[in-house]
């Protein structure tokens, strides 16, 4: 049995943010904090989504406590917040710890998949 390689959801910083958003066609950024229980609850869901979109959508995480500049720039007031980017532009926002099916449906609609 061939085991599929797990897709790693990379944690990024303010300094990397723009190059990642502009350097990839489709990106989902998970804005989180270490102390946020709902953020921690959706980590496995985000990992599963990253696996299912592997090769098509890049998933990254941004810690809002360590990267306040980007969080303020995108007016992230509640976490977890996912912002969906297409061709460098924010096309959608999802707030809250939602189940896999709901997140996938919203991401698909924002990216017209």
C-alpha positions in Angstrom: 0.0 0.0 0.0 1.4 3.4 -1.0 0.9 6.0 1.7 0.0 9.5 0.3 2.5 12.1 1.5 1.0 14.5 4.1 0.7 18.1 2.9 2.4 20.4 5.4 0.5 23.6 6.3 3.4 26.1 6.7 3.3 28.8 9.3 4.2 32.1 7.7 5.1 35.6 9.0 4.3 39.2 8.0 7.6 39.3 5.9 6.6 36.3 3.8 3.0 37.1 3.4 2.9 39.1 0.2 5.3 36.9 -1.7 3.2 33.8 -0.8 -0.1 35.5 -1.8 1.3 36.9 -5.0 3.4 33.8 -5.8 0.6 31.3 -5.8 -2.7 31.2 -7.8 -4.9 30.2 -4.9 -4.1 30.6 -1.2 -6.0 30.1 2.0 -4.6 31.8 5.1 -5.6 30.6 8.5 -5.3 33.5 11.0 -4.9 32.0 14.4 -3.4 32.3 17.9 -1.9 29.7 20.2 -4.3 30.5 23.0 -7.4 30.2 20.9 -9.2 26.9 21.5 -11.4 27.1 18.4 -8.2 27.7 16.4 -6.6 24.6 17.8 -9.8 22.6 17.2 -9.8 23.3 13.4 -6.1 22.5 12.9 -6.9 18.9 11.8 -9.7 20.2 9.6 -7.3 22.7 7.9 -4.7 19.9 7.5 -7.3 17.7 5.9 -8.4 20.5 3.5 -4.8 21.1 2.6 -4.4 17.4 1.7 -7.6 17.4 -0.4 -6.6 20.5 -2.3 -3.0 19.5 -2.6 -1.4 20.8 -5.8 -4.3 23.2 -6.4 -4.6 25.5 -3.3 -1.8 26.5 -1.0 -2.7 26.6 2.8 -0.7 28.6 5.3 -1.1 29.7 8.9 -0.4 33.1 10.3 -0.1 33.7 14.1 -1.8 37.0 14.8 0.1 37.6 18.0 3.4 37.3 16.3 2.3 39.0 13.0 0.0 41.8 14.0 0.8 43.9 10.9 -0.9 41.5 8.5 -3.8 40.8 10.9 -4.5 44.5 11.1 -4.1 45.0 7.4 -6.9 42.5 6.7 -9.0 43.7 9.7 -9.0 40.2 11.4 -11.0 40.8 14.5 -12.1 37.3 15.3 -10.2 34.0 15.1 -10.0 31.6 13.6 -10.5 33.5 10.3 -9.6 32.0 7.0 -9.1 34.4 4.1 -9.2 33.0 0.6 -6.9 34.6 -2.0 -7.1 34.2 -5.8 -4.4 35.8 -8.0 -3.2 37.9 -5.1 -6.6 39.3 -4.2 -8.8 38.4 -1.2 -12.0 36.9 -2.5 -13.5 35.5 0.6 -13.5 35.3 4.4 -14.6 32.5 6.7 -14.8 33.1 10.5 -15.2 30.5 13.1 -14.4 26.8 13.7 -16.6 25.2 11.1 -16.7 21.5 10.0 -14.8 20.2 7.0 -17.8 20.1 4.7 -18.9 23.7 5.4 -15.3 25.0 4.9 -14.8 23.1 1.7 -18.1 24.3 0.2 -17.2 27.9 1.1 -13.7 27.7 -0.3 -15.0 26.0 -3.5 -17.5 28.9 -4.0 -14.8 31.6 -3.4 -12.4 29.9 -5.8 -15.2 28.9 -8.3 -14.1 25.2 -8.1 
